[in-house]
Amino acid sequence: MDAWSDRVEDLLYDGEDVEQRVDLGDAAVVVTSHRVLAFTPQLDGKNFREVKRPNVSGAALSTTAESNFLAMGVRAGLYGVLLLSIGLVVDFSAIMGGVSLSGGGTQELGIGNVLGMVEGMISLIGQLDYYMRLFGALLLVFAIVPLGVYAWTRERHLVIEVAGDDDIHVAVPEDAGDAVERVRAAVLPEGVPAERSSGLLGGSLNPLE
């Protein structure tokens, strides 16, 4: 725990009292009679932010992650399923098996070499279902990598919504329990409606989720 989060009393104004304290792993949110104090030593940027309570418009749980990896993994997975499905359903060897350009007159016409190249292409097309299955399986295996990176970078954040300024983000551990609800209930006095958080609670900042 960051040392300053254990010395909240040193940061209080005269007449200011602590009403609620919620520890979220290495982070902490302290709600006083005047302000909301957020200690976030594990995130980039400032280790501490404060906002006067009248400027707090709500609090919500959201999810952030590297959405580019999610999009890459989904695309690779879809292409892999598509290629694999076509390769399993369509038998190109049966379609091209009856095609033959060999004949005794081709050499006399002087086009034997050309027809040989065409027959090679026909043979390759006949194996297209095999290559589709192969590349489809490889794409499915590849899709695991970006999806794994996405899952690894995925974090739950408590977003304290600030009117007229940047919102405060606090990382939330998986075992936080009802900590988020306690913060949400504490930041707004009884009878004061949340202005923005009603649509975000349990939502996500990731547009692909």
C-alpha positions in Angstrom: 0.0 0.0 0.0 1.3 3.4 -0.8 2.4 5.3 2.3 0.2 8.3 1.7 -2.9 6.2 1.6 -2.2 5.3 5.2 -1.7 8.9 6.2 -5.0 10.3 5.0 -5.4 12.4 8.2 -2.4 14.5 7.1 -4.2 15.5 4.0 -7.5 16.5 5.6 -8.6 20.1 5.9 -9.8 21.5 9.2 -13.2 20.2 10.0 -13.0 17.5 7.3 -13.8 13.9 8.3 -13.3 10.5 6.7 -16.7 9.0 5.9 -15.7 5.9 3.9 -12.5 4.2 3.0 -12.4 1.4 0.4 -9.1 -0.5 -0.3 -8.8 -2.0 -3.8 -5.6 -4.0 -3.8 -2.8 -1.5 -4.0 -5.2 1.4 -4.6 -7.6 3.1 -2.2 -10.6 5.4 -2.4 -11.3 7.7 0.6 -14.5 9.6 0.7 -14.5 12.5 3.2 -17.1 15.0 4.1 -15.7 17.4 1.5 -13.8 15.4 -1.1 -13.1 12.1 -2.8 -9.4 11.1 -2.6 -8.1 8.4 -4.9 -4.7 6.7 -4.4 -3.6 4.9 -7.6 0.1 4.1 -7.3 -0.2 1.1 -9.7 -1.5 3.1 -12.7 0.3 5.5 -15.0 0.1 9.2 -14.3 -0.6 10.7 -10.9 -0.4 8.6 -7.8 -3.1 10.7 -6.1 -6.1 12.7 -7.3 -8.7 14.6 -5.4 -12.1 16.1 -6.4 -14.6 18.0 -4.4 -17.7 16.0 -3.8 -20.1 18.4 -5.6 -18.1 17.8 -8.8 -18.5 14.0 -8.5 -21.4 13.0 -10.8 -21.2 9.2 -10.2 -19.2 6.1 -10.1 -19.3 3.0 -12.3 -17.5 -0.3 -13.0 -16.0 -0.5 -16.4 -13.6 -2.7 -18.3 -10.5 -1.6 -20.3 -8.2 -3.6 -22.5 -6.1 -3.5 -25.7 -9.1 -3.7 -28.1 -6.8 -4.0 -31.1 -5.7 -7.5 -30.0 -9.4 -8.5 -29.6 -10.2 -7.4 -33.1 -7.2 -9.2 -34.5 -8.0 -12.4 -32.7 -11.7 -12.3 -33.7 -10.8 -11.7 -37.4 -8.2 -14.5 -37.4 -10.7 -16.8 -35.8 -13.5 -16.0 -38.2 -11.2 -16.4 -41.3 -9.9 -19.6 -39.8 -13.4 -21.0 -39.3 -14.5 -19.9 -42.8 -11.5 -21.6 -44.5 -11.7 -24.7 -42.4 -15.5 -25.0 -43.1 -15.0 -24.7 -46.9 -12.1 -27.1 -46.9 -14.2 -29.7 -45.1 -17.4 -29.2 -47.1 -16.0 -28.8 -50.7 -14.1 -31.6 -52.3 -12.0 -29.8 -55.0 -10.2 -33.0 -56.0 -13.6 -34.6 -56.9 -14.6 -31.5 -58.9 -11.3 -31.3 -60.8 -10.6 -35.1 -61.0 -12.5 -35.6 -64.3 -10.6 -32.8 -66.1 -7.9 -34.0 -68.4 -6.2 -32.2 -71.2 -3.8 -34.9 -72.2 -4.1 -36.2 -75.7 -2.1 -37.5 -78.6 -2.7 -34.5 -80.7 -1.4 -31.9 -78.3 2.2 -32.4 -79.2 1.5 -32.2 -82.9 -0.2 -28.9 -82.3 2.8 -27.7 -80.4 0.9 -26.7 -77.2 1.9 -29.7 -75.1 4.0 -27.5 -72.7 1.2 -25.0 -72.3 -1.4 -27.7 -71.5 1.1 -29.3 -69.1 1.2 -26.0 -67.1 -2.6 -25.9 -67.2 -2.8 -29.4 -65.9 -0.5 -28.5 -63.1 -2.8 -25.6 -62.1 -5.8 -28.0 -62.2 -3.9 -30.4 -60.0 -3.2 -27.6 -57.6 -6.8 -26.5 -57.5 -7.7 -30.1 -56.8 -5.7 -29.8 -53.6 -7.3 -26.5 -52.6 -9.5 -28.0 -49.9 -6.4 -29.4 -48.2 -4.7 -26.0 -48.2 -7.9 -24.4 -46.9 -8.0 -26.8 -44.0 -4.3 -26.3 -43.3 -4.4 -22.5 -43.3 -7.7 -22.4 -41.5 -6.3 -24.5 -38.7 -3.2 -22.2 -38.6 -5.3 -19.1 -38.3 -7.3 -20.6 -35.5 -4.1 -21.4 -33.6 -2.8 -17.9 -34.4 -6.0 -16.4 -33.0 -5.2 -17.7 -29.6 -2.2 -15.4 -29.3 -3.9 -12.0 -29.6 -6.9 -13.2 -27.7 -4.6 -14.3 -24.9 -2.9 -10.9 -24.9 -6.3 -9.2 -24.8 -7.3 -11.3 -21.8 -4.0 -10.6 -20.1 -4.3 -6.8 -20.5 -8.0 -6.7 -19.6 -8.6 -4.8 -16.4 -11.6 -3.8 -14.4 -11.7 -0.1 -13.4 -13.7 1.9 -11.0 -14.5 5.1 -12.8 -15.3 8.1 -10.6 -17.0 10.5 -12.9 -16.0 14.1 -12.5 -18.0 17.0 -13.9 -15.8 19.3 -16.0 -12.6 17.3 -15.7 -11.1 13.9 -16.5 -12.6 11.0 -14.8 -10.6 9.2 -12.1 -9.8 5.5 -12.9 -8.9 3.1 -10.2 -8.0 -0.5 -10.9 -10.3 -3.1 -9.3 -9.0 -6.5 -8.3 -11.1 -9.6 -9.0 -11.7 -10.2 -5.3 -13.1 -6.7 -4.7 -16.5 -8.0 -3.7 -18.9 -5.2 -2.9 -16.2 -2.5 -2.7 -17.3 -0.8 -5.9 -20.9 -0.5 -4.6 -19.6 0.9 -1.4 -17.7 3.6 -3.2 -20.6 4.3 -5.5 -22.9 4.7 -2.5 -20.5 6.8 -0.6 -19.5 9.4 -3.2 -23.0 10.6 -3.6 -25.1 11.8 -0.7 -28.4 10.1 -0.1 -31.0 11.6 -2.4 -28.6 12.9 -5.0 -29.0 11.0 -8.3 -26.1 9.9 -10.4 -25.9 12.0 -13.6 -24.0 9.6 -15.8 -23.2 6.4 -14.1 -26.6 4.8 -14.4 -25.9 3.7 -18.0 -22.3 2.7 -17.3 -22.6 0.5 -14.2 -21.4 -2.9 -15.2 -20.5 -1.6 -18.7 -17.3 -1.4 -20.6 -15.1 1.2 -22.1 -14.2 -1.2 -24.9 -16.3 -0.6 -28.0 -15.9 -4.3 -29.1 -17.3 -5.8 -26.0 
